[in-house]
């Protein structure tokens, strides 16, 4: 009897469960259930689609970030490679300087072993080619050029053209206008393959042994060459060369001005190779500005003065004082590039002498005439951002040397030789006198700090 009660209660519980089945629902309840199920399925599918779309968007963003990071990594690797090459070049220069200082610290066995720039060496060189007397105002700079000594014994001539020389005749007046606007300019030179005569020699500093040198080897009392003053050419297995013998590394001409400068320097080097006297090749120590004042006098002056005057005559917006200053820089730079001697090197202002980047990195030849070393390095490092067509108009129109007197006061003997006055030359040789306008600073803000970091 006691077991019969649970048995009778079981059917009642089963009936309650069966009442939840679809068969026990009314038509309205079934339709409501179906609608609820459909809405739940649609919501589930929508959540799935939203999740997939969100994941796809996150994947696209991640992929774009990865591509950007990959490009940044490649750029960083390239910059690191360039910095490593420059560091290796500097290490070679330092090791060569230390090695040479150690050699010179030992007493020479004979007087003929002296490898410094002594009067005997100068006399021996003068028997092959006449040298140029150094400017009196630049004599204190000789210590920088003497930092690295020449090779022992009879030094090989550094005046011969290196690489393929360009046959050119530059004894005709300069014709044409518009270099500043990028137009064709006829320098009177024959056309030639655009090969820089110093391109094959420019990476001499990079050809040294690639051995790491501990910086602890550098004594505190050792005076090392600075990028703005001098560099050395450490050839593989060779002996160190003097700073004034190491020429800049140039690309093929990139503009008409490059072509004019390259053709002229190549033709002048050819003349030196043929045995023409140095004074005939590069002209007097102080070139005349007659052709700059009167272009009709071009045939009567030395080709160096005629070419530089013709180039500057194509910049009508440049004031006369700045033309005279540009003429001074261009003549000194070209004289050294044609005849890389101690005298021509010392004659250049210290800030006009090539930097390490000018020696190691091929660049357009026109950059060598820019007065500020930091600006030259920027132009070489970012050639695509500062092409000649963009930089030249701003440079020529917005640079001043702040000469407070009349332009005729900058010329000595206006009725005779028409050379630059020594006072004007001293003024130009001070880098702090070279300034730029606000338009230039606004257009090239990255150059402003290096322009106003004076010597």
C-alpha positions in Angstrom: 0.0 0.0 0.0 2.8 2.3 0.8 4.4 1.7 -2.7 1.2 2.5 -4.6 1.2 6.2 -3.9 4.4 7.1 -5.8 3.4 4.8 -8.6 0.1 6.7 -9.1 1.9 10.1 -8.9 4.2 9.3 -11.8 1.7 9.7 -14.6 0.9 13.1 -13.4 4.5 14.2 -13.7 4.8 12.7 -17.2 1.7 14.6 -18.3 3.3 17.9 -17.3 6.5 17.2 -19.4 4.4 16.1 -22.4 2.5 19.3 -22.1 5.7 21.2 -23.2 6.0 19.3 -26.5 5.1 21.0 -29.8 2.3 18.7 -30.3 0.7 19.9 -27.2 1.0 23.6 -28.2 -1.7 25.5 -30.0 -1.1 26.9 -33.5 -0.4 30.4 -32.1 2.1 29.0 -29.6 3.9 27.1 -32.4 4.1 30.1 -34.6 5.4 32.2 -31.7 8.0 29.6 -31.0 9.1 29.5 -34.6 9.4 33.3 -34.7 11.5 33.3 -31.6 13.8 30.6 -33.1 14.1 32.5 -36.3 15.1 35.7 -34.5 17.6 33.8 -32.4 19.1 32.3 -35.5 19.3 35.6 -37.3 20.9 37.2 -34.3 23.4 34.4 -34.1 24.3 34.7 -37.8 24.6 38.5 -37.5 26.9 38.2 -34.5 29.0 35.7 -36.5 29.1 38.1 -39.5 30.1 41.0 -37.3 32.8 39.0 -35.6 34.2 37.9 -39.0 34.1 41.5 -40.3 35.8 42.8 -37.2 38.5 40.1 -37.4 39.0 40.9 -41.1 39.3 44.6 -40.3 41.8 43.8 -37.6 43.8 41.6 -39.9 43.9 44.3 -42.6 45.1 46.9 -40.1 47.7 44.4 -38.7 48.9 43.7 -42.3 49.2 47.4 -43.1 51.1 48.0 -39.9 53.4 45.0 -40.7 54.1 46.4 -44.2 54.8 49.8 -42.8 57.1 48.4 -40.1 58.8 46.3 -42.8 59.5 49.4 -44.9 60.8 51.2 -41.8 63.0 48.2 -41.0 64.4 48.2 -44.5 65.0 52.0 -44.3 66.7 51.6 -40.9 68.9 48.8 -42.3 69.9 51.0 -45.2 70.7 53.9 -42.9 72.6 51.5 -40.6 74.6 50.2 -43.6 75.5 53.8 -44.6 76.4 54.7 -41.1 78.5 51.6 -40.7 80.4 52.4 -43.9 81.1 55.9 -42.7 82.2 54.6 -39.3 84.5 52.1 -41.0 86.0 55.0 -43.1 86.5 57.1 -40.0 88.1 54.2 -38.2 90.4 53.7 -41.1 91.3 57.3 -41.0 92.0 57.2 -37.2 94.0 54.0 -37.4 96.0 55.4 -40.3 96.7 58.6 -38.4 97.7 56.7 -35.3 100.0 54.4 -37.3 101.6 57.4 -39.0 102.0 59.2 -35.7 103.7 56.1 -34.2 106.0 56.0 -37.2 106.9 59.6 -37.0 107.5 59.3 -33.3 110.5 57.1 -34.0 113.7 58.9 -35.0 114.3 58.6 -38.7 117.3 56.5 -39.8 118.3 58.9 -42.6 117.2 62.3 -43.6 115.8 60.9 -46.8 113.1 58.9 -44.8 111.4 62.1 -43.7 107.9 61.8 -45.1 106.6 65.3 -44.0 106.0 68.2 -46.2 109.6 69.6 -46.0 111.2 72.2 -48.2 113.2 69.4 -49.9 109.9 67.7 -50.9 108.5 71.0 -52.1 111.6 71.6 -54.2 111.4 68.1 -55.7 107.7 68.7 -56.6 108.5 72.1 -58.1 110.9 70.5 -60.5 107.9 68.7 -62.1 105.3 71.4 -61.8 105.3 75.0 -60.6 103.4 75.5 -57.4 101.2 78.4 -56.3 102.3 80.7 -53.5 100.0 80.5 -50.6 97.8 83.4 -49.6 99.2 85.4 -46.6 95.9 85.5 -44.9 95.6 81.7 -45.0 99.0 80.7 -43.7 97.8 79.9 -40.1 95.7 77.0 -41.7 98.9 75.1 -42.7 98.8 73.0 -39.6 95.7 71.3 -40.8 97.1 70.4 -44.2 100.3 69.1 -42.5 98.3 66.8 -40.2 98.9 63.8 -42.6 102.3 63.5 -44.3 102.9 62.6 -47.9 104.3 59.3 -49.0 108.0 58.6 -48.3 110.4 59.1 -51.1 109.4 60.7 -54.4 105.7 61.1 -54.2 103.6 60.0 -57.1 102.1 62.9 -59.0 98.6 63.6 -57.7 97.8 65.9 -60.6 97.2 63.3 -63.3 93.5 62.8 -64.1 92.0 59.7 -62.5 89.5 57.6 -64.5 88.3 58.6 -67.9 89.2 62.1 -68.8 87.1 64.3 -70.9 88.6 66.0 -73.9 87.5 69.6 -73.9 88.5 73.0 -75.2 87.6 75.9 -72.9 89.5 78.7 -74.6 86.3 80.1 -76.1 84.0 82.7 -74.6 81.1 81.3 -72.5 77.8 81.4 -74.3 74.2 80.8 -73.4 72.1 81.8 -70.4 69.9 80.3 -67.8 71.9 77.8 -65.7 69.9 78.9 -62.7 66.7 77.8 -64.5 68.2 74.6 -65.7 68.6 75.5 -69.4 71.4 74.3 -71.6 74.6 76.2 -71.2 77.4 76.1 -73.7 80.8 76.3 -72.0 82.8 75.9 -75.2 83.7 72.3 -74.2 83.4 69.3 -76.4 80.8 66.8 -75.4 82.1 63.9 -73.5 80.8 60.9 -71.5 79.5 62.1 -68.1 82.1 60.4 -66.1 83.7 62.2 -63.1 87.5 62.0 -63.2 87.6 61.5 -59.5 84.7 59.0 -59.2 87.1 56.0 -59.3 89.4 57.6 -56.7 86.7 59.0 -54.3 86.2 55.8 -52.3 89.9 55.4 -51.4 89.0 56.0 -47.8 86.5 53.1 -48.0 89.2 50.7 -49.3 91.1 50.4 -46.1 91.2 47.2 -44.1 87.8 46.8 -42.5 89.2 45.9 -39.1 87.6 47.3 -35.9 89.8 49.5 -33.9 89.3 50.0 -30.2 88.7 53.6 -29.4 90.8 53.2 -26.3 93.8 53.2 -28.6 93.2 56.9 -29.3 95.3 59.0 -26.9 93.8 62.1 -25.5 96.8 64.1 -26.9 96.3 62.9 -30.5 94.9 65.5 -32.8 92.7 63.8 -35.4 91.3 65.2 -38.7 87.8 66.7 -38.5 85.2 66.2 -41.2 85.2 69.9 -42.1 88.9 70.3 -42.3 90.7 67.3 -43.6 90.4 63.6 -44.5 92.9 61.0 -45.4 93.0 58.4 -48.2 93.8 55.0 -46.7 94.3 52.7 -49.7 94.4 49.0 -49.1 97.9 48.0 -48.4 99.2 51.5 -49.3 100.6 54.4 -47.4 98.6 57.3 -46.0 98.1 60.3 -48.3 97.8 63.9 -47.4 94.4 65.5 -46.8 94.9 67.9 -49.7 95.4 65.1 -52.2 92.0 63.4 -51.5 89.5 64.7 -54.0 85.7 64.7 -53.7 83.6 61.9 -55.1 81.4 63.1 -57.9 78.5 61.6 -59.9 77.9 62.1 -63.6 76.8 65.6 -64.4 73.2 66.1 -63.1 72.6 69.6 -64.6 74.2 72.0 -67.1 76.3 73.6 -64.3 77.7 70.2 -63.4 78.6 69.6 -67.0 80.4 72.9 -67.3 82.5 72.4 -64.2 83.2 68.7 -65.0 84.3 69.5 -68.6 86.5 72.4 -67.5 88.2 70.5 -64.7 88.8 67.4 -66.9 90.4 69.6 -69.7 92.6 71.4 -67.2 93.8 68.1 -65.8 94.6 66.9 -69.3 96.8 69.9 -69.7 98.7 69.1 -66.5 99.2 65.5 -67.8 100.6 66.9 -71.0 103.2 68.9 -69.0 101.7 72.4 -69.2 102.8 74.7 -66.4 100.5 74.8 -63.4 100.3 78.6 -63.5 99.1 78.4 -67.1 96.5 75.7 -66.2 94.9 77.3 -63.2 95.8 80.9 -63.6 97.0 83.4 -61.1 96.5 83.1 -57.3 94.0 86.0 -57.4 91.8 85.7 -60.5 90.6 88.8 -62.2 86.9 89.8 -62.1 87.0 91.8 -65.4 84.8 89.3 -67.2 82.3 89.4 -64.3 82.0 93.1 -64.5 82.0 93.2 -68.3 81.3 90.0 -70.2 82.8 91.4 -73.4 86.2 91.1 -71.7 86.0 87.4 -71.4 88.4 86.5 -74.2 91.1 88.6 -72.6 91.1 86.8 -69.2 92.2 83.4 -68.0 89.8 80.6 -68.9 89.1 79.9 -65.2 87.9 83.5 -64.7 86.0 83.4 -67.9 84.2 80.2 -67.1 83.2 81.2 -63.6 82.2 84.7 -64.8 80.1 83.2 -67.5 78.3 80.8 -65.1 77.5 83.7 -62.6 76.2 85.9 -65.4 73.3 83.4 -65.9 72.0 84.4 -62.5 70.6 87.9 -63.1 68.8 88.1 -59.7 72.1 87.7 -57.7 73.4 91.0 -56.4 76.9 92.1 -57.4 78.4 91.6 -53.9 77.2 88.0 -53.8 78.4 87.4 -57.3 81.9 88.4 -56.3 81.7 86.2 -53.2 80.4 83.2 -55.3 83.2 83.9 -57.7 85.8 83.7 -54.9 84.5 80.4 -53.7 84.1 78.8 -57.1 87.6 79.8 -58.2 89.2 78.4 -55.1 87.3 75.2 -55.2 88.0 74.6 -58.9 91.7 75.5 -58.5 92.1 72.8 -55.8 90.0 70.2 -57.8 92.2 70.7 -60.8 95.5 70.9 -58.9 95.1 69.3 -55.5 98.3 70.7 -53.9 99.0 71.9 -50.4 98.9 75.5 -51.6 95.5 75.3 -53.3 94.1 73.4 -50.4 95.2 75.9 -47.8 94.0 78.8 -50.0 90.4 77.6 -49.5 88.6 78.7 -46.3 88.6 75.9 -43.7 84.8 75.5 -44.0 85.0 75.2 -47.8 87.3 72.2 -47.6 85.5 68.8 -48.3 83.8 66.9 -45.5 84.0 63.2 -45.0 80.7 62.8 -46.7 81.9 64.7 -49.8 84.9 62.3 -49.9 82.9 59.1 -49.4 79.5 59.7 -51.0 79.3 60.4 -54.7 77.4 63.7 -55.3 76.7 66.4 -57.8 79.7 68.7 -58.4 77.8 71.9 -57.9 77.4 71.1 -54.2 81.1 71.6 -53.5 80.6 75.4 -53.9 78.0 75.8 -51.1 79.7 77.6 -48.2 78.2 75.7 -45.2 79.6 72.2 -44.6 76.4 71.0 -42.9 74.3 72.2 -45.8 76.6 70.3 -48.2 76.1 67.1 -46.2 72.3 67.6 -46.2 72.3 68.1 -50.0 74.4 65.0 -50.4 72.4 62.8 -48.0 69.0 63.8 -49.5 69.6 64.5 -53.2 66.0 63.7 -54.1 64.6 66.2 -51.6 66.9 69.0 -52.7 67.6 68.8 -56.4 69.5 71.6 -58.2 66.3 72.9 -59.8 64.7 73.5 -56.4 67.7 74.6 -54.3 69.6 76.8 -56.8 66.9 79.6 -57.1 66.5 79.9 -53.3 70.2 79.8 -52.8 71.1 82.4 -55.4 68.3 84.8 -54.5 68.3 84.5 -50.7 71.9 84.3 -49.7 73.9 87.4 -48.7 77.5 88.1 -47.5 76.4 91.3 -45.6 79.0 93.5 -47.3 78.0 97.0 -46.1 80.0 99.0 -48.7 79.6 99.5 -52.4 80.4 96.7 -54.7 83.3 98.7 -56.3 84.9 98.9 -52.9 85.3 95.1 -53.0 87.5 95.4 -56.1 91.2 96.4 -56.0 92.7 98.2 -59.0 89.4 98.6 -60.9 91.3 100.2 -63.8 94.0 97.5 -64.0 93.9 93.9 -62.8 90.4 94.1 -61.3 91.1 91.5 -58.5 89.1 91.2 -55.3 90.2 93.5 -52.5 92.0 91.8 -49.6 89.5 93.3 -47.1 86.6 91.8 -49.1 88.4 88.4 -49.2 88.8 88.5 -45.5 85.2 89.4 -45.1 84.1 86.5 -47.3 86.3 84.0 -45.6 84.4 84.5 -42.3 81.5 82.1 -42.4 79.4 84.2 -40.0 79.1 86.8 -42.7 77.2 84.3 -44.9 73.5 84.5 -44.0 70.1 83.6 -45.6 66.8 85.4 -45.7 63.6 84.4 -43.9 62.2 82.9 -47.1 65.1 80.5 -47.3 64.8 79.5 -43.7 61.0 78.9 -44.1 61.6 76.8 -47.2 64.5 74.8 -45.8 64.1 74.7 -42.0 66.4 71.7 -41.6 69.3 73.8 -42.9 68.9 76.7 -40.6 70.7 75.2 -37.6 73.8 74.2 -39.6 73.9 77.6 -41.4 74.0 79.6 -38.1 76.5 77.2 -36.4 79.5 79.4 -37.3 83.1 78.4 -37.3 
